[in-house]
Amino acid sequence: MNIKPLADRVVIKMLEAEETTKSGIVLPGTAKEKPQIAEVVAAGPGTDEVKMEVKVGDKVLISKYAGTEVKIDGEQYTIVKQGDILAIVE
């Protein structure tokens, strides 16, 4: 199933950030904060007022509690407005 976002919405997939303490202990997923870096999977066409700045494949930094989480075909995605994207990570 394909997701085609409308207007200035962007479909992203969160990237798992493996966290290791200074002493080398790997923290389990439940002990970590929600990751804020994601990869753009699909982007809408934009609107007359909002030009799309991101494209598929970009790695982006998003607001901590932004978006709506959806599960499609067993994969977890988040749909956010482009305004919730803080920066493109290069």
Secondary structure, DSSP 8 states (H G I E B T S, - for coil): ------TTEEEEEE-----B-TTS-B--GGGS----EEEEEEE----SS------TT-EEEE-TT-SEEEEETTEEEEEEEGGGEEEEE-
